[in-house]
Amino acid sequence: MEEKNVKDIREIAITNSLTQTEKIQEYIKQTDSPYCLKYKDTLIHISFLNTQNTIKKTFESYIKAIHPPNDIL
């Protein structure tokens, strides 16, 4: 997908009163691809791994890796 065709996330407006399903449908309608968007000049690609890890577990592992228990601040 060409960057010039990617919609800036700041231009997407979703009505709060819609149901969750309707909000998803509205988001998809407003974007060419729900997995590619832009914020200002930054292009963002969203992808998912085939894993059992949740975002919480992944984030906890990341924090432990950069701040081991014996790490003195």
C-alpha positions in Angstrom: 0.0 0.0 0.0 1.4 3.4 -0.9 1.9 5.8 2.0 0.0 8.6 0.2 -3.1 6.3 0.2 -3.0 5.5 3.9 -5.4 7.4 6.1 -4.2 9.4 9.1 -5.7 8.0 12.3 -6.5 11.6 13.3 -9.0 11.8 10.4 -11.0 8.8 11.5 -14.1 9.6 13.6 -16.3 6.9 15.1 -19.6 7.7 16.8 -19.6 6.6 20.4 -23.2 5.6 20.4 -22.6 2.8 17.9 -22.4 -0.8 19.1 -19.0 -2.5 19.1 -19.7 -4.3 15.8 -20.9 -1.1 14.2 -17.8 0.8 15.4 -15.6 -1.9 13.8 -17.6 -1.7 10.6 -17.3 2.1 10.6 -13.6 2.0 11.2 -13.1 -0.5 8.3 -15.3 1.7 6.0 -13.1 4.7 6.7 -9.8 2.9 6.1 -8.5 1.0 3.1 -6.8 -1.4 5.4 -7.5 -1.8 9.1 -3.9 -3.1 9.5 -2.2 -0.1 7.9 -2.6 3.5 9.1 -0.6 6.7 9.7 -0.1 9.1 12.5 1.3 12.4 11.1 4.3 11.2 9.1 4.7 7.8 10.8 3.4 4.8 8.9 2.1 2.0 11.2 1.6 -1.6 10.2 -0.3 -3.8 12.5 0.3 -7.6 12.5 -0.4 -10.5 14.8 1.7 -13.5 15.7 0.3 -17.0 16.0 0.9 -17.3 19.8 -0.8 -18.0 23.0 0.8 -15.0 24.7 -1.5 -12.1 25.6 -0.4 -8.5 25.3 -0.2 -8.4 29.1 2.2 -11.3 29.3 4.3 -9.9 26.4 4.6 -6.5 28.1 5.5 -8.0 31.5 8.2 -10.1 29.8 9.5 -6.9 28.1 9.6 -5.0 31.4 11.4 -7.8 33.2 13.9 -8.0 30.3 14.8 -4.3 30.5 14.6 -4.1 34.4 15.8 -7.4 35.9 14.9 -7.9 39.6 18.5 -7.2 40.7 18.7 -4.0 38.6 19.5 -1.0 40.8 17.9 2.2 39.6 
